[in-house]
Amino acid sequence: MYWERSKRRYRERALKLNVKNTSKWKYRPDKKPQGLTPPRPEEPKKIDAYKQDLLLPPQRPTVRFSLQAKFRKSSEWSSVSPSGSVINELAKMGDPDVLEMVHQDRQFSREDRYSKANEDLRSSESSFLICQEPRFKKDEQSKDSIFFRDGIRKIDFVLSYVDDIKKEAELKAERRRQFEQNLRKTGLELEIEDKMNSEDGRTYFVKIHAPWEVLVTYAEVLGIKMPVKESDIPSADRTPFSCMLEPLKLPRGVKHPTPDYFTVQFSRHRQELFLIKDESSFFPSSSRNRIVYYILSRCPFGMEDGKKRFGIERLLNSNTYSSAFPLHDGQYWKASEPPNPVNQRNILYQNWARFSYFYKEQPFNLIRDYYGEKIGIYFVFLGFYTEMLFFAAVVGLACFIYGLSTIPKTSSSIQICDPEIGGQIIMCPLCDELCDYWRLNSTCLASKISHLFDNESTVFFAIFMGIWVTLFLEFWKRRQARLEYEWDLVDFEEEQQQLQLRPEFEAMCTKRKLNAVTQEMEPYLPLYSRLPWYILSGVTVTLWMALVVACMVAVIVYRLSVFATFASFMESEASLKHVKSFLTPQITTSLSGSCLNFIVILILNFFYEKISAWITKMEIPRTHQEYESSLTLKMFLFQFVNYYSSCFYVAFFKGKFVGYPGKYTYLFGVWRSEECDPAGCLVELTTQLTIIMTGKQIFGNIKEAIYPMVLNWWRRRKARTNSEKLYSRWEQDHDLETFGSLELFYEYLETVIQFGFVTLFVASFPLAPLLALLNNIIEIRVDAWKLTTQYRRPVAAKAHSIGVWQDILYGMAVLSVATNAVIVAFTSDMVPRLVYYYAYSVNETWPMKGYINNSLSVFLIADFPNHTVPSEKRDYNTCRYRDYRNPPDSEDKYANNIQYWHVLAAKMTFIIIMEHVVFLIKFFLAWMIPDVPKDVLERVKREKLMTIKILHDFELNKLKENLKLNSASSTDFTKHLAIQENKANLAESTT
């Protein structure tokens, strides 16, 4: 059909020219005029063979134009060639089946002729070959053009490769030849840019355009939904608070670039049904590049080792092609100019990727149209999570302010700081021999800081965050359901490219097995072949997780070993006497240990990414989806242990198994276990959490912003010698950083790890949601900026949810209830204070008076073993330590007293009550909040009803038209028979 239309257009234009001026030159396809004869190459067969190597389609019909005349020189030939001919008119139309004639005015040697053919044919691939000046010259074409050299066909995809001089050069060239030839057979149109036209002089660029016939065919194959009628359902954008939120909103043309439509799956046999105003812009650019990539991933390139090889991924893995990427719409810093279409990249940069728009909403529909649903849903999730963090941050900030305002009234801090109380209490040494006795009031500042996070509001905030997590996950399910409706993902099926077999899996397979669904023979790897790899993978995971624990133990050993050094150094240096008032040995050790632990985390995290990918490949996953799921599990386990192990140690183990003076617990029999501050271990947990969380977020944002920018700068500096404005659009995109298939995976992983910090240990740090909120506001714009300006355009993919990450979030939400309950019970000092208040207080005026003295047990210094006694002798008989034990004069001295068991029972009771209350509220909220909003259900039903009605009316009208045509033709046939019968009767009567 395409070829017939081209011939018909050619005949019409040729006829117009003949009628307009018959005295001028005319083209006669059947009979060649005598006269001019273009020079012919000496060896046409070899030239044709060379054209075959250049991947020109030999099977497709071509029209060749030639003039027979006396031989003239090159200058005479160019002067005789008529201007404004039929061929130029065809060139304007962009017909891919018309080839340009290459005129030569002299005989070439074989090498020169091949070189000339290479240059001419590669520069004219898939465009018109004409005997006059071409309609679009490459050197006159805009460098920002996103079209073929004819200026009509849009570039949808670009492949690049560099000539290889190694042994496999011929094999790679043959693969490329077959692959590109097969691409043409599928209907794609190719145009090759010679390496001489690239800046580095080494890179070939294969530009790919998907014509309308290809788009409609594969849109039906992929089940892409397209509009059939504008929706009559009123928009739900207007809310009671819309006026207040107006400064946060984007212009409507940016937020909703297209109206809402009723959509159905595209069918090429029902094209009249769809709202096709312009074929070039009917399919969104994301759908176009997804269709092209679908073809590329299934196009064969030959047979090797008796197996059929296909797919662009295999060619990229073997370095046959160096890269494959969709083309950006234009420069991000300037809008498009006619005749180019609207530059969506520039609109995204202006309204989304700029940091000055940090307070604005995101243009989700535009992101989806440009980058696809998979990337779009990530930014929807990140934006929704950030919105929900706002409420948690407000409550957490209020709890922090409450703690700050109540510091002067804190009974614990008042007693510790009082010279008559805390100043008279002599505490036992915190380490053996090197550490001296110390007074309790030296921890005055630490007790005040501890009260910021360990007060009455801690319990309330822990319960609130348990409820907040439930509301966040339930409301996200509702937001996801609404998104599925708005983005036509209600009947979504898994993306085929995710279910496609991985090249590595097929390479390892030596057996075939019948697929019960497709009834086709597929590569099959039996379990006994994969079992050794599974065992090796499990052993590797176990060893690396053990390495994390070993590193955590090493940091603990560091803290134990340097504490004595800090204590003796700060005690001996007179210049540090004033510093000790706010920087005690405990705080110094905690800060340095947390910083060291963060550095170790970053180092291990770098290796984890490499090791996880390596052991996942060893397992030989069958499909891309299996590969991603396996990698997700390993990376999350690694990151979970890496980031949270130190926090779990401080929250649940530190200070819990210390022993008592004279019978301390020793790590490896050498280092004495760490003790908590008299005000509790919550300060150290807060310090640890703050350093790791804040450091990770700052380091991550700097890395995400600077790393691709530096790489791109270095690549441009190394490859280019001129201004960037002199480079073609595909060269500029080629020099950008690649947005790999796992980039989105790491973005989700970073968000989920932050979610763990916000939920698992939030009882110890109410400011965690606020820090996460500030980070995410920056994170959204950093991700948008790097995706828009620093990365090649990723291949669009569909997704209807965040996938396995949603299950991980549910698991962390359940775990967070238990961790916060344990933190409040065992790490915080809340429960012991409540037990003293209700059971042991004797002062009705000031109930908490005497609490500090009650929480400290007495130890007789004479009972110290010789190897633990401080080197300097003191005139003290007893010292105090934090525990509930009998005094030295008791019959069962240093044994746990009755108050210890009361406090332990209260802690366990508190954990059980808090968990049950929070879980009951969680389950009640989950049951009460429907997963799909009611208005979305009604909209889905309305759209299904309307699409069925539209399809029914369309088929009915089509049937009526066919019946009318059939009835009309049958009526004419009946009339014809009647006339013939009358004629026969008349002839008989006349006879």
MARLUM-221863 format. One record per residue (C-alpha): residue in one letter; x, y negated, z. Coordinates in steps of 0.5 Angstrom, whole numbers, padded with zeros to 4 digits, always signed. Layout:
% MARLUM-221863
aXYZ
...
***
This chain:
% MARLUM-221863
m+0000+0000+0000
y+0006-0005+0002
w+0009-0003-0005
e+0003-0004-0009
r+0001-0011-0006
s+0008-0013-0007
k+0008-0011-0015
r+0001-0014-0015
r+0004-0021-0012
y+0009-0021-0017
r+0005-0020-0023
e+0000-0025-0021
r+0006-0030-0020
a+0009-0028-0027
l+0002-0029-0030
k+0002-0036-0027
l+0009-0038-0030
n+0008-0035-0037
v+0001-0039-0037
k+0004-0045-0034
n+0010-0046-0039
t+0011-0041-0045
s+0017-0044-0048
k+0021-0042-0041
w+0025-0036-0040
k+0020-0030-0038
y+0021-0024-0035
r+0019-0018-0039
p+0020-0011-0035
d+0019-0006-0041
k+0023-0010-0046
k+0030-0013-0044
p+0031-0019-0048
q+0037-0020-0052
g+0043-0025-0050
l+0046-0025-0043
t+0048-0019-0040
p+0051-0019-0033
p+0058-0015-0032
r+0057-0008-0030
p+0061-0004-0025
e+0066+0001-0028
e+0064+0006-0023
p+0056+0006-0022
k+0056+0013-0019
k+0061+0011-0014
i+0058+0004-0012
d+0052+0008-0011
a+0055+0013-0007
y+0058+0007-0003
k+0051+0004-0002
q+0049+0010+0001
d+0054+0009+0006
l+0052+0002+0007
l+0045+0005+0009
l+0041+0003+0003
p+0034+0007+0002
p+0035+0011-0004
q+0028+0014-0004
r+0024+0007-0004
p+0022+0004-0010
t+0026-0002-0012
v+0025-0007-0018
r+0032-0009-0021
f+0032-0016-0026
s+0037-0016-0031
l+0038-0021-0037
q+0041-0018-0044
a+0045-0023-0047
k+0052-0024-0050
f+0058-0024-0045
r+0059-0031-0041
k+0064-0033-0036
s+0062-0034-0029
s+0061-0041-0030
e+0057-0040-0036
w+0053-0035-0032
s+0051-0039-0026
s+0049-0045-0031
v+0044-0041-0035
s+0041-0037-0029
p+0034-0040-0029
s+0032-0044-0022
g+0025-0043-0019
s+0024-0036-0022
v+0019-0031-0020
i+0025-0027-0016
n+0026-0034-0012
e+0018-0034-0010
l+0019-0026-0008
a+0024-0028-0004
k+0020-0033+0000
m+0015-0028+0001
g+0020-0023+0005
d+0019-0017+0001
p+0024-0011+0003
d+0023-0007-0003
v+0026-0012-0008
l+0034-0012-0008
e+0039-0018-0010
m+0043-0017-0016
v+0050-0018-0015
h+0053-0022-0020
q+0061-0021-0022
d+0065-0025-0027
r+0071-0020-0028
q+0073-0013-0027
f+0075-0011-0020
s+0080-0006-0018
r+0077+0000-0014
e+0079-0003-0007
d+0077-0010-0009
r+0070-0008-0012
y+0068-0004-0005
s+0070-0009-0001
k+0066-0014-0005
a+0060-0009-0005
n+0061-0008+0003
e+0061-0016+0004
d+0055-0017-0001
l+0051-0011+0001
r+0051-0012+0009
s+0050-0019+0008
s+0043-0018+0004
e+0041-0012+0007
s+0033-0011+0007
s+0032-0018+0004
f+0031-0020-0003
l+0037-0020-0008
i+0036-0025-0013
c+0040-0028-0019
q+0040-0035-0017
e+0041-0038-0010
p+0038-0035-0005
r+0032-0038-0001
f+0035-0037+0006
k+0043-0038+0006
k+0046-0035+0012
d+0051-0041+0013
e+0045-0046+0013
q+0041-0042+0017
s+0040-0044+0024
k+0044-0041+0029
d+0038-0040+0034
s+0034-0037+0029
i+0030-0030+0031
f+0029-0028+0024
f+0032-0024+0018
r+0036-0029+0013
d+0029-0029+0009
g+0026-0033+0015
i+0020-0029+0015
r+0021-0023+0019
k+0022-0023+0026
i+0028-0020+0030
d+0025-0015+0035
f+0031-0011+0037
v+0039-0011+0036
l+0044-0006+0035
s+0052-0007+0035
y+0058-0003+0034
v+0065-0004+0033
d+0069+0000+0028
d+0073+0006+0031
i+0080+0008+0029
k+0080+0014+0033
k+0079+0021+0030
e+0071+0021+0031
a+0071+0015+0027
e+0068+0019+0021
l+0063+0023+0025
k+0060+0016+0029
a+0060+0013+0022
e+0056+0019+0019
r+0051+0019+0025
r+0050+0011+0024
r+0049+0012+0017
q+0044+0018+0018
f+0040+0015+0024
e+0039+0008+0020
q+0037+0012+0014
n+0032+0015+0019
l+0030+0009+0022
r+0028+0006+0015
k+0024+0012+0014
t+0020+0011+0020
g+0018+0004+0017
l+0023+0000+0021
e+0027-0006+0017
l+0034-0007+0018
e+0039-0012+0016
i+0046-0011+0018
e+0051-0017+0019
d+0058-0016+0017
k+0064-0016+0022
m+0067-0022+0018
n+0061-0026+0020
s+0062-0025+0028
e+0066-0029+0032
d+0071-0023+0034
g+0071-0021+0027
r+0070-0013+0030
t+0063-0013+0031
y+0057-0011+0027
f+0050-0013+0028
v+0044-0009+0026
k+0038-0013+0026
i+0031-0009+0027
h+0024-0011+0025
a+0018-0008+0026
p+0013-0009+0020
w+0005-0009+0021
e+0004-0002+0019
v+0009+0001+0024
l+0006-0004+0030
v-0001-0001+0029
t+0001+0006+0028
y+0005+0006+0034
a+0001+0002+0038
e-0004+0007+0037
v+0001+0013+0039
l+0003+0009+0046
g-0005+0007+0047
i-0003+0000+0048
k-0010-0004+0050
m-0011-0010+0045
p-0017-0015+0046
v-0024-0014+0042
k-0028-0020+0045
e-0027-0025+0050
s-0029-0024+0057
d-0035-0026+0060
i-0034-0025+0067
p-0032-0031+0071
s-0025-0033+0074
a-0024-0032+0081
d-0019-0037+0082
r-0023-0042+0085
t-0023-0041+0093
p-0025-0045+0099
f-0018-0048+0100
s-0016-0049+0092
c-0015-0056+0093
m-0011-0056+0099
l-0006-0051+0095
e-0006-0055+0089
p+0001-0057+0089
l+0003-0050+0090
k+0000-0048+0083
l+0003-0048+0076
p-0001-0051+0070
r-0006-0047+0068
g-0003-0046+0061
v+0003-0043+0064
k-0001-0039+0069
h-0006-0036+0064
p-0002-0036+0057
t-0008-0033+0054
p-0016-0032+0056
d-0018-0026+0059
y-0021-0021+0054
f-0024-0014+0054
t-0019-0009+0051
v-0019-0002+0048
q-0014+0002+0046
f-0012+0000+0039
s-0014+0004+0033
r-0011+0003+0026
h-0017+0005+0023
r-0021+0000+0027
q-0017-0006+0026
e-0023-0010+0024
l-0026-0009+0031
f-0020-0013+0034
l-0019-0020+0035
i-0013-0021+0030
k-0012-0028+0028
d-0005-0028+0026
e-0001-0021+0025
s+0006-0024+0027
s+0003-0026+0034
f-0002-0021+0035
f+0002-0016+0039
p+0006-0019+0045
s+0014-0019+0044
s+0014-0014+0050
s+0010-0009+0046
r+0014-0010+0040
n+0020-0009+0043
r+0017-0003+0047
i+0015+0000+0040
v+0021-0001+0037
y+0025+0003+0043
y+0020+0008+0043
i+0022+0010+0036
l+0029+0009+0037
s+0029+0014+0043
r+0026+0019+0038
c+0029+0018+0032
p+0034+0024+0030
f+0041+0023+0027
g+0043+0030+0025
m+0045+0037+0027
e+0051+0039+0032
d+0052+0046+0034
g+0046+0048+0032
k+0042+0043+0036
k+0038+0037+0033
r+0041+0031+0036
f+0036+0025+0037
g+0035+0018+0041
i+0039+0012+0042
e+0041+0014+0049
r+0046+0019+0046
l+0049+0015+0041
l+0050+0010+0046
n+0053+0015+0051
s+0058+0017+0045
n+0060+0010+0044
t+0057+0011+0037
y+0053+0004+0038
s+0056-0001+0044
s+0049-0004+0046
a+0042-0004+0044
f+0038-0010+0046
p+0031-0014+0045
l+0033-0021+0043
h+0031-0027+0047
d+0026-0032+0044
g+0031-0037+0044
q+0035-0041+0048
y+0033-0042+0055
w+0035-0049+0056
k+0031-0052+0050
a+0024-0051+0047
s+0023-0048+0040
e+0022-0052+0034
p+0018-0050+0028
p+0017-0045+0025
n+0020-0041+0031
p+0014-0039+0035
v+0013-0041+0042
n+0020-0040+0046
q+0017-0036+0052
r+0024-0036+0055
n+0024-0043+0056
i+0017-0044+0059
l+0020-0038+0064
y+0026-0042+0066
q+0022-0049+0067
n+0017-0046+0071
w+0020-0040+0074
a+0027-0040+0074
r+0029-0047+0077
f+0030-0047+0085
s+0027-0054+0085
y+0020-0050+0084
f+0021-0045+0090
y+0015-0047+0093
k+0011-0046+0087
e+0007-0039+0085
q+0010-0035+0080
p+0007-0034+0073
f+0006-0027+0073
n+0002-0026+0066
l+0008-0029+0063
i+0013-0025+0066
r+0009-0019+0064
d+0008-0021+0057
y+0015-0023+0056
y+0019-0017+0060
g+0013-0012+0061
e+0009-0009+0067
k+0015-0006+0070
i+0019-0012+0072
g+0012-0016+0073
i+0010-0011+0078
y+0016-0012+0082
f+0016-0020+0082
v+0008-0019+0084
f+0010-0014+0090
l+0016-0019+0092
g+0012-0025+0092
f+0006-0022+0096
y+0011-0019+0101
t+0014-0026+0102
e+0007-0029+0103
m+0005-0024+0108
l+0012-0025+0111
f+0010-0033+0112
f+0004-0030+0118
a+0009-0026+0121
a+0015-0031+0121
v+0010-0036+0124
v+0008-0032+0130
g+0015-0030+0131
l+0017-0037+0131
a+0012-0038+0136
c+0014-0033+0141
f+0022-0036+0140
i+0019-0043+0142
y+0015-0040+0148
g+0022-0036+0150
l+0026-0042+0149
s+0021-0047+0153
t+0021-0042+0159
i+0028-0041+0160
p+0028-0046+0166
k+0023-0042+0169
t+0026-0035+0169
s+0027-0032+0175
s+0032-0027+0173
s+0036-0033+0170
i+0035-0037+0176
q+0037-0032+0181
i+0044-0030+0176
c+0046-0037+0176
d+0045-0039+0183
p+0051-0039+0187
e+0048-0037+0193
i+0045-0031+0190
g+0049-0029+0183
g+0055-0032+0186
q+0056-0028+0192
i+0054-0021+0188
i+0061-0018+0186
m+0060-0013+0181
c+0064-0007+0179
p+0070-0007+0174
l+0067-0005+0167
c+0074-0001+0165
d+0079+0003+0169
e+0085-0001+0172
l+0086-0007+0167
c+0079-0010+0169
d+0078-0013+0175
y+0072-0015+0180
w+0067-0020+0177
r+0062-0024+0180
l+0055-0024+0177
n+0054-0031+0176
s+0059-0031+0170
t+0054-0028+0166
c+0049-0034+0167
l+0049-0036+0159
a+0048-0029+0157
s+0042-0028+0162
k+0039-0035+0159
i+0040-0032+0152
s+0037-0026+0153
h+0031-0029+0156
l+0030-0032+0149
f+0028-0025+0146
d+0026-0021+0152
n+0020-0024+0155
e+0013-0023+0156
s+0011-0025+0149
t+0016-0019+0146
v+0010-0014+0148
f+0005-0018+0144
f+0010-0019+0138
a+0011-0012+0138
i+0004-0010+0138
f+0003-0016+0133
m+0008-0013+0128
g+0005-0006+0128
i-0002-0009+0126
w+0002-0014+0121
v+0005-0008+0117
t-0002-0004+0117
l-0005-0010+0114
f+0001-0012+0109
l+0000-0005+0106
e-0007-0005+0106
f-0008-0011+0103
w-0002-0009+0098
k-0006-0003+0095
r-0012-0008+0094
r-0007-0013+0090
q-0005-0007+0086
a-0012-0005+0084
r-0013-0012+0082
l-0007-0012+0078
e-0009-0006+0075
y-0015-0009+0072
e-0012-0015+0070
w-0006-0012+0066
d-0010-0006+0063
l-0007-0001+0067
v-0013+0003+0070
d-0013+0009+0066
f-0005+0008+0066
e-0001+0015+0064
e+0006+0016+0066
e+0011+0012+0061
q+0013+0018+0056
q+0020+0015+0056
q+0020+0017+0063
l+0018+0024+0062
q+0023+0025+0056
l+0029+0030+0057
r+0035+0027+0059
p+0041+0028+0054
e+0045+0031+0059
f+0040+0036+0061
e+0040+0038+0054
a+0047+0039+0053
m+0048+0043+0059
c+0042+0048+0057
t+0044+0054+0053
k+0037+0057+0053
r+0030+0056+0051
k+0023+0057+0054
l+0016+0056+0052
n+0012+0050+0054
a+0006+0052+0057
v+0003+0045+0055
t+0006+0043+0048
q+0007+0051+0046
e+0014+0049+0044
m+0020+0051+0045
e+0024+0047+0050
p+0031+0047+0053
y+0031+0051+0060
l+0036+0051+0065
p+0035+0057+0070
l+0035+0056+0077
y+0041+0060+0079
s+0045+0056+0074
r+0043+0050+0078
l+0043+0052+0085
p+0051+0051+0085
w+0050+0044+0084
y+0044+0043+0089
i+0049+0046+0094
l+0055+0042+0092
s+0050+0036+0092
g+0047+0037+0099
v+0054+0039+0102
t+0057+0032+0099
v+0051+0028+0102
t+0052+0031+0109
l+0059+0030+0109
w+0058+0022+0107
m+0053+0022+0112
a+0057+0025+0117
l+0063+0019+0115
v+0058+0014+0117
v+0057+0017+0124
a+0065+0017+0124
c+0065+0010+0122
m+0060+0008+0127
v+0064+0012+0133
a+0070+0009+0130
v+0067+0002+0131
i+0065+0004+0138
v+0072+0006+0140
y+0074-0001+0138
r+0069-0004+0142
l+0071+0000+0148
s+0079+0000+0147
v+0079-0008+0146
f+0074-0010+0151
a+0080-0009+0157
t+0084-0013+0152
f+0079-0018+0152
a+0078-0018+0159
s+0085-0018+0162
f+0087-0023+0156
m+0082-0028+0158
e+0083-0027+0165
s+0090-0028+0165
e+0090-0034+0160
a+0089-0041+0164
s+0087-0045+0158
l+0081-0040+0157
k+0078-0041+0164
h+0073-0046+0161
v+0071-0041+0155
k+0069-0036+0160
s+0063-0039+0162
f+0060-0038+0155
l+0064-0033+0152
t+0065-0027+0156
p+0069-0021+0154
q+0062-0017+0153
i+0060-0023+0148
t+0067-0023+0145
t+0067-0015+0144
s+0060-0015+0141
l+0061-0021+0136
s+0067-0018+0134
g+0065-0011+0134
s+0058-0013+0130
c+0063-0017+0125
l+0067-0011+0124
n+0061-0006+0123
f+0058-0011+0118
i+0065-0010+0114
v+0065-0003+0114
i+0058-0003+0112
l+0059-0007+0106
i+0065-0002+0104
l+0062+0004+0105
n+0056+0001+0101
f+0060+0000+0095
f+0062+0008+0095
y+0055+0010+0096
e+0053+0007+0090
k+0058+0011+0086
i+0057+0017+0090
s+0050+0018+0089
a+0050+0017+0082
w+0055+0022+0081
i+0052+0027+0085
t+0045+0026+0082
k+0048+0027+0075
m+0051+0034+0078
e+0044+0036+0080
i+0042+0036+0072
p+0035+0033+0073
r+0031+0035+0067
t+0027+0028+0066
h+0029+0021+0067
q+0023+0021+0072
e+0026+0026+0076
y+0033+0023+0076
e+0030+0016+0079
s+0027+0020+0084
s+0033+0024+0086
l+0037+0018+0086
t+0032+0014+0090
l+0032+0019+0096
k+0040+0020+0096
m+0041+0012+0096
f+0035+0011+0101
l+0038+0016+0106
f+0045+0013+0105
q+0043+0006+0106
f+0038+0008+0112
v+0044+0011+0116
n+0049+0006+0114
y+0045+0000+0116
y+0041+0002+0121
s+0046+0007+0125
s+0049+0002+0129
c+0043-0002+0131
f+0040+0005+0133
y+0046+0006+0137
v+0045+0000+0141
a+0038+0000+0142
f+0037+0007+0144
f+0044+0010+0147
k+0048+0004+0149
g+0048+0004+0157
k+0044+0010+0157
f+0049+0015+0159
v+0054+0011+0163
g+0054+0015+0169
y+0056+0011+0176
p+0063+0008+0179
g+0067+0014+0181
k+0063+0019+0176
y+0063+0015+0169
t+0062+0019+0162
y+0068+0018+0158
l+0068+0019+0150
f+0073+0024+0148
g+0075+0024+0155
v+0079+0018+0154
w+0074+0012+0153
r+0069+0010+0158
s+0062+0009+0156
e+0060+0002+0154
e+0055-0001+0160
c+0050-0006+0158
d+0050-0013+0161
p+0046-0014+0168
a+0041-0018+0164
g+0040-0012+0159
c+0042-0009+0152
l+0037-0013+0148
v+0042-0019+0147
e+0047-0014+0144
l+0042-0011+0139
t+0040-0018+0137
t+0047-0020+0136
q+0048-0014+0132
l+0041-0015+0128
t+0043-0022+0126
i+0050-0021+0124
i+0048-0015+0119
m+0041-0018+0117
t+0044-0025+0115
g+0051-0023+0113
k+0047-0018+0108
q+0042-0023+0105
i+0048-0028+0104
f+0053-0023+0101
g+0047-0020+0097
n+0045-0027+0094
i+0052-0030+0093
k+0054-0023+0089
e+0047-0023+0085
a+0048-0030+0083
i+0056-0031+0082
y+0058-0024+0079
p+0054-0024+0073
m+0055-0031+0071
v+0063-0030+0072
l+0063-0024+0068
n+0059-0028+0062
w+0064-0034+0063
w+0070-0029+0062
r+0067-0025+0056
r+0065-0032+0053
r+0072-0035+0054
k+0075-0028+0052
a+0071-0028+0045
r+0070-0035+0043
t+0074-0040+0040
n+0068-0045+0039
s+0062-0048+0042
e+0056-0044+0044
k+0052-0048+0039
l+0055-0045+0033
y+0054-0038+0035
s+0048-0034+0032
r+0042-0032+0037
w+0044-0024+0037
e+0051-0026+0039
q+0049-0030+0045
d+0045-0025+0047
h+0050-0019+0046
d+0055-0023+0051
l+0050-0023+0056
e+0051-0018+0062
t+0046-0012+0061
f+0040-0011+0065
g+0041-0003+0066
s+0036+0002+0068
l+0038+0002+0075
e+0038-0006+0076
l+0030-0006+0078
f+0032+0000+0083
y+0037-0004+0087
e+0032-0010+0087
y+0027-0005+0091
l+0032-0002+0095
e+0035-0009+0098
t+0027-0011+0099
v+0026-0004+0103
i+0032-0005+0107
q+0030-0012+0109
f+0023-0009+0111
g+0026-0004+0115
f+0030-0010+0119
v+0024-0014+0120
t+0019-0008+0122
l+0024-0003+0126
f+0028-0007+0131
v+0023-0014+0131
a+0022-0013+0138
s+0029-0015+0139
f+0029-0021+0134
p+0023-0025+0133
l+0026-0029+0128
a+0027-0023+0123
p+0021-0025+0119
l+0023-0032+0119
l+0030-0030+0116
a+0027-0025+0111
l+0022-0031+0109
l+0027-0036+0107
n+0032-0030+0104
n+0026-0028+0099
i+0024-0035+0097
i+0031-0036+0095
e+0031-0029+0092
i+0025-0030+0088
r+0029-0036+0084
v+0036-0032+0084
d+0033-0026+0081
a+0029-0030+0076
w+0035-0035+0074
k+0039-0029+0073
l+0034-0025+0069
t+0032-0031+0065
t+0039-0034+0064
q+0045-0029+0065
y+0042-0022+0063
r+0040-0019+0056
r+0033-0018+0055
p+0031-0011+0058
v+0027-0006+0054
a+0019-0007+0057
a+0016-0001+0060
k+0010+0000+0063
a+0008+0001+0071
h+0002+0001+0075
s+0005+0001+0082
i+0012+0001+0086
g+0012+0008+0085
v+0016+0012+0091
w+0018+0006+0095
q+0010+0005+0097
d+0011+0012+0100
i+0018+0010+0104
l+0014+0004+0106
y+0009+0008+0109
g+0014+0012+0113
m+0018+0006+0115
a+0011+0003+0118
v+0010+0009+0122
l+0017+0009+0125
s+0017+0002+0127
v+0011+0003+0132
a+0016+0008+0135
t+0022+0004+0135
n+0019-0002+0138
a+0016+0002+0143
v+0022+0005+0145
i+0026-0002+0145
v+0021-0005+0149
a+0021+0000+0154
f+0028+0002+0155
t+0032-0003+0152
s+0028-0009+0154
d+0028-0011+0162
m+0020-0012+0161
v+0018-0005+0164
p+0023-0005+0170
r+0021-0012+0172
l+0013-0010+0172
v+0015-0004+0176
y+0018-0009+0181
y+0013-0014+0181
y+0007-0009+0182
a+0010-0004+0187
y+0016-0007+0190
s+0015-0014+0191
v+0014-0017+0198
n+0014-0024+0197
e+0007-0027+0195
t+0010-0034+0194
w+0015-0032+0189
p+0014-0025+0187
m+0020-0024+0183
k+0025-0026+0188
g+0030-0021+0190
y+0029-0017+0183
i+0036-0018+0181
n+0039-0015+0188
n+0034-0009+0187
s+0036-0007+0180
l+0043-0007+0183
s+0046-0001+0186
v+0051-0001+0192
f+0058+0003+0191
l+0063+0004+0196
i+0070+0002+0193
a+0074+0007+0197
d+0070+0012+0193
f+0074+0010+0187
p+0078+0015+0184
n+0086+0013+0184
h+0086+0012+0176
t+0080+0008+0176
v+0082+0003+0181
p+0084-0004+0179
s+0091-0005+0179
e+0090-0012+0183
k+0088-0010+0191
r+0082-0014+0193
d+0079-0015+0200
y+0072-0012+0198
n+0069-0006+0201
t+0063-0005+0196
c+0061-0007+0189
r+0055-0007+0185
y+0053-0004+0179
r+0046-0003+0174
d+0042+0003+0176
y+0037+0006+0181
r+0041+0010+0186
n+0042+0011+0193
p+0047+0007+0197
p+0054+0010+0200
d+0051+0011+0207
s+0045+0016+0204
e+0045+0023+0205
d+0045+0024+0198
k+0049+0018+0196
y+0049+0016+0189
a+0043+0020+0187
n+0037+0017+0183
n+0032+0014+0188
i+0025+0014+0188
q+0025+0008+0184
y+0029+0010+0178
w+0023+0016+0177
h+0018+0010+0178
v+0021+0006+0173
l+0022+0012+0168
a+0015+0014+0169
a+0013+0007+0167
k+0017+0007+0161
m+0014+0013+0158
t+0007+0011+0160
f+0008+0004+0156
i+0011+0008+0150
i+0005+0013+0150
i+0000+0007+0151
m+0003+0002+0146
e+0004+0008+0140
h-0004+0010+0141
v-0006+0003+0141
v-0003+0001+0135
f-0004+0007+0131
l-0012+0007+0133
i-0012+0000+0131
k-0008+0002+0124
f-0012+0007+0123
f-0019+0003+0124
l-0016-0002+0119
a-0014+0002+0114
w-0021+0005+0114
m-0025-0001+0115
i-0021-0005+0109
p-0023-0001+0102
d-0017+0000+0097
v-0020-0003+0091
p-0024-0010+0092
k-0031-0010+0091
d-0031-0015+0085
v-0025-0011+0082
l-0030-0005+0082
e-0035-0009+0079
r-0031-0012+0074
v-0028-0005+0072
k-0035-0002+0071
r-0037-0009+0067
e-0031-0008+0062
k-0033-0001+0061
l-0040-0002+0059
m-0038-0008+0055
t-0033-0004+0051
i-0037+0002+0050
k-0043-0003+0047
i-0038-0006+0043
l-0035+0000+0040
h-0042+0003+0039
d-0044-0003+0035
f-0038-0003+0031
e-0039+0004+0029
l-0047+0003+0028
n-0045-0003+0023
k-0040+0001+0019
l-0045+0007+0019
k-0050+0002+0016
e-0045-0001+0011
n-0044+0006+0008
l-0051+0008+0008
k-0052+0002+0004
l-0047+0003-0001
n-0049+0010-0002
s-0056+0009-0003
a-0054+0003-0008
s-0050+0008-0012
s-0055+0014-0011
t-0060+0009-0014
d-0056+0007-0020
f-0055+0014-0021
t-0062+0015-0021
k-0064+0009-0026
h-0058+0012-0031
l-0061+0019-0031
a-0068+0016-0032
i-0066+0012-0038
q-0062+0018-0041
e-0069+0022-0040
n-0073+0016-0044
k-0068+0016-0050
a-0068+0023-0051
n-0076+0023-0050
l-0076+0018-0055
a-0072+0021-0060
e-0076+0028-0060
s-0082+0024-0061
t-0079+0020-0067
t-0077+0027-0070
***
